[in-house]
Amino acid sequence: MVNVSTSYDYLFKVVLCGDCGVGKTSMLCRFISDRMDHAYIATLGVDFKLTTLEMKGKTIKLQIWDTAGQERFKVLTTQYYRRAQGILLVYDITNEQSFENTANWLQMIQENAMSDVKMMLIANKTDVSNSRKVTTHQGKQLAKDYGMGFLETSAHTAENLSEAFSTVTESILKNMQNQFDEEVFSPFLSINKPDSYQKQESSCSC
Ligand code: GTP
């Protein structure tokens, strides 16, 4: 089970997207409360849950948005991509169509999300490997083509769920700290850096 602390250093927004039935709600419930509902109840629009992670000495509050996979909610759900710093694009390893449809999801992400959004491709339902239709190799290759990280998970067994959420959180944190370093240090670097400035001083004859 994960904690929700009231004080935190950063608030990050992460969105779960992918076809209906791939297991987004189940992944989130398993990760947040270590339980899962086996009955399929389609998400209507969007839902969200909060959790807190400790990472690199910082307390990070994660707001995780679970978006509906159904076509009729797309106009609504894509609004949430805009505010996301991280996105987990999920498919079901037992459903080839959900794997193929990741291309459509990616296009919607590209059209709506921030350009520096951190993304991962998630292959869910590894516990039913006897019904597997999409190989690990196919998943890895697609993630490589998309230029994003890849993990295989199971909401049933909780395999790799913490890893998925902590990996995307770590990427967001790293990206944010890099931007901060650039903003804070680049003016100093441009003042201190040039050798010519120091040479001028040392060669001053007066
Ligand atoms: P939408 O809300 O319609 O977008 O669906 P969703 O992606 O949120 O799927 P949901 O979590 O509701 O899961 C759909 C069905 O798949 C449910 O019956 C779950 O019990 C089942 N399921 C989800 N994750 C797993 C998993 O890792 N393994 C197995 N075996 N079943 C899973």
Residues whose N, C-alpha, C, O or C-beta is under 5 A from the ligand:
A	BS01	GTP	G18 D19 C20 G21 V22 G23 K24 T25 S26 D37 H38 A39 Y40 I41 A42 T43 T67 A68 G69 Q70 N124 K125 T126 D127 V128 T153 S154 A155 H156
